[in-house]
Amino acid sequence: MKIWFILLSLLAMAATWFWGNYRHPQARASFGQRMKLLSRSLIAGVIVYFALMSAALLFLMVKTG
């Protein structure tokens, strides 16, 4: 189950990166904009991962308790 969480968080990072590149093509993006997009993508992946882990924890608490 944890593997799926990691894969979904990687998918969220890739989707954020794609959406950011779609809005700001590389020809116009400066180095600072690329780093900002990279940090947003990483943050999106981390948020998705911890949200899924929290949902799994709540599910297990309800199911076993």
VENPEUR-V325086 format. One line per field, one symbol per residue. ss: DSSP state (A for helix, B for strand, O for the rest). Layout:
ss=???
This chain:
ss=OAAAAAAAAAAAAAAAAAAAAAAOOOOOOOAAAAAAAAAAAAAAAAAAAAAAAAAAAAAAAAAAO
